[in-house]
Amino acid sequence: MTPLIDRILPFCLYMAFVAVPEIGSRSGLFEISAHTAAALYPLKIGLVGLSLLWLWKRYDELRWSELARTRDTLLSLGLGAAVFLLWINLDLPFATMGASQGFDPNQFGGLRLPMIAVRLFGAAVIVPVMEELFWRSFLTRYLVDKNFTAVRHGTFTLFTFTATAVLFGLEHHLWLAGILAGAAYNYIYMRTGSVVQCVVSHGLTNLLLGGYVLVTGRWLFW
């Protein structure tokens, strides 16, 4: 394994569960229903989580002691909450890409609570670690120099800041909210040089969003 593969493998596993149903539908070879795709979420999160555990010792940028830097952590938490507020107010027609039914746990009957637990854990823990390793630790530095491990954490050019924020946004159904989120996490990375601070901010955004969805029933945000 190489540093590049270590940081893109979990992300690729996650995105495969998004790409395969889309490829099947567009090609006409097979169709995976929205219910089946939602039911596969525990498998998706489980595989990504296992890949992260397998590679964990290789992620020397995950220095949790950096959370002791109070000012940096307050910045991360503040921006994480701000991104959440932006997210729930940017579900505008022009800022939405395609149709999304979201993830409604009520469709699973007696498995509703376990599915909620898996969804919250995946969104608030697994996804932030997986995405921040890919977007911030890998891609932002790789666009500076292909020998990305030699690039100081938090290093940006105008191009790399803009490109990664836009690409991060286009990964999401709410593309405008996603771009602003990508810019916020990039800013944290630039200011703190810490992937862990980005993980915490991203995790808080997703945790607050999960709580909001459960309280309001606005499943489209999931």
N, C-alpha and C positions, 0 to 999 in steps of 0.2 A: 504494500500500500504506500501511496505517496501523500504528502500534505494536501495536494489538490484533490485527490480521490477521497481522502478522509472527510473533507468539508463539503463535497458535492454529493456523495453517495446518499446520506439521509434525505437531502432535498430531492434528489432524483427519485428515490423510492416514494416519497410523498406525492410528487407530481405525476408519477406513473398512474396513480389511482384517479387522477383528474384527466390525464391524457387518453388513457385506454378507452373509457366509455365514449369520449368525444370522437376518437378515431373510428371506433366501431359504428357509431351513429352516422358519421359523415360518409363512411365507405359503404354503408349498407350491409356490412358483413355480419354484424350482431348489434343487439340493442340491450343496454343495461338500464333498467328503470331507475327513477329517482329514489324509490324506496330501497332497492337493492344497493344502490350506491351509498345511501345513508347507513344501511345495515353493515356495510363493509368498513365503516369508520373505525371500529375497534381494531380490526385487522391492520388497517393503514397505520394507525397510531402505534400499535404494538410492534410492527416491523420497523418503523422509524425509531421508536424508543430502543429496541434491541440493537439497532445499528449504532446508535449514539453510545449505548453502554459498551459495546464491543470496541469502539474507537476512543472511548473517554480519555484514556491516558495520553492520547496523542494531541489533545486539545490544550496545549499549554497556555493559550490565551484566556481560558476560563479560570481566572484568578478571583475567587469569591471574596478574598480579603480586601479587594478594591471597594467593596460596599461600605467599608469603614470610613471611606472618604465622604464625610457627611454632606458637604456642599454638592458633590457630584451626584450622590444618591438622591438628594432632594430635587435636583434638576431632572434626573431620570424619572422620578415619581411624578413630578409636576407635569412634565411633557407627556408622560404616559396617560395621565388623566385628561389632559387637553386633547390628545388625539382621540380618546374615547368620545369626548363631547363633539368634536368635529365629525366623527364617524356617523353618529346617530342623527346628525343634522344635514348630511350631504347625500342622502338617498334621493337625489333629484334625477329626473328623467335623463337630462343631458350628461349626468355624471355617473350613469349606470351602464354597464356593459353586458348586454344579453339579459336573459331572464333567469331568475334564481328563486326557487321555492324555499331555500334555506333548509335548516335541519330541525324538523318538528319531532321531538321525542314522544309525543302522544301517539304517533303512529305505531309505536312498538308495544303498546298495551302494558302487560305486566313487567316488561323489561324497561319501562320508561325511566325509572330512577337510575339503574345501572348505566343506561345510555347517556343520561344527563351527566353522571359522574365521569364517564370516559370522555365525553365531549369537553367538559370543563378542564379536566386534567390535560387533555391533548392540546386545547387552545391556550391554556395559561402556562403550561410547563414545556411540553414536547415541542410544539410549533415555534415558540420564541427561541429556544436553543438551536433548533435545526435551521431556522431562517436566518438568525443572526450570524451563525457560523458561515452560512453561504453568502449572504448579501454583504454583510459588513466585513467579517474577517477575511473572506476569500475574494469576492468579486471587486469590492472597492479597491483593494490592493492589487489585484491581478490586472486591472485596467491601468494601473500606474506602471507596473513592471511584471512581466510573466514570472519572474522569480519573486513571487509575492511575499514569501516568508521573510525576505530581506527588507520589505517596506515597513516602516514604522506604523504601528496601529494608530488609526485616526488621520492618516495622511489622505488628503483630497486635492484634486484639481477641480476647476469649475466644471469640466467635462465629466469627471468621475462622480462628482456629487449629483449633478443633474441626471446623468444617465442611470445611475443606480436607483435614484428616487423614482424616476419615470418607469423603469422596468419593474420595480417593486409594486408600483401602483397598478400596472397592467396585469399583474398576477392576480389581482383581486376584482371581484364583481363591481364594487364601488371604486372605480379607477381613480377618481379625483381624491377621494378620502385616502386611498392607498398611496397616491403620490405624496400627499401632505404628510402621511405617516412615515413614508420612506425618508422624506426630508428631515422630519423631526428626529428619527433614529440616527440618520447620518450626522445631524448636528451634535447629538449626544456623543457619538463616536469621535467626532472631530474635537470636541471640547475636552473630553475625558480620556480619549485613547483607550477606552475600556470596552471590550465586547460584553462583559458581564453587566455593565450599566445599561447597555442596549437591550440585553435579555430581560432585565428587570423592568425596564420601561415598557417593552413590548408585551411582557407577561401581564403587567398591570392593565394595559389597554384591553387585552383579550379577556382578562378576568372580569373587569367592569362591564365589558360588552356582554359577556355570558350572563352576569347577574341581571343586567338590563333586559335581555331577551327573555329570561325566565320570569321576570316580574311582569313584563308587558305582553308577552306572547308574540312579539314581532320577530318571528322565526327567520324572516328574510335576512336578518343581520348575522345569522349563523349559517 
